[in-house]
Amino acid sequence: MSANLPWLHDAKQQFAAQRRQGTLAHAMLLPLPEADGGVLLGQFMAALALCSSLVADVPCGHCKSCQLVNAGSHPDFHLLQADGNQIKVEQVRSLCQSLTNTAQQGAFG
């Protein structure tokens, strides 16, 4: 998640501004290929949204939520990636089932 990809800077800043203003959308689609940093941008956005620190435009890396995200075990972070060239119905069903649970860490919700 720490890759410095300059073409993602504006998107990261816009997302951070939305977080500061309390205007985050309930969902976002990122039509950016993985090779162009799409997954990294999504992971950054999720980590920042889940971060307990509200003073920075980047995840603090120290709070419990950041530690869980960095360990890949945050119960409120769900990554859905295409299986080949498409997202399969079973992937969406599985995600929907896990989303019926309430937030575990009490982050933005």
C-alpha positions, 0 to 999 in steps of 0.5 A, a space after each residue: 500500500 505504500 507505493 508512490 504512484 504520482 498519477 494517484 495523488 489527486 484521487 487520494 487527495 480528493 478522497 481525503 478531502 471527502 473524509 475530512 468533510 464527512 461526505 464519503 460515498 457509501 460505495 465507489 467503483 474504481 475502474 482502474 486496472 491493477 497494473 495502473 494502481 487500482 488495487 493500491 488506490 482501493 486499499 489506500 481508500 479503505 485504510 484511510 476510511 477505517 483509520 481511527 485517526 482523523 488528523 491526517 490525509 493518510 492512514 496513521 498506521 498505528 491505531 488498531 484499525 490500521 494495524 488490522 488492515 496492515 495485517 490483512 485481518 480487518 473484519 470490516 475490509 472486504 476486497 473483491 477482485 475479478 477472477 480472471 476477466 470478470 467478477 463471478 456471481 458466487 464472489 458477489 454472493 459471498 461478499 453480500 453474505 459477509 456484508 450482512 454482518 454489522 461493522 466490527 470496529 465501528 468505523 465510518 458506517 
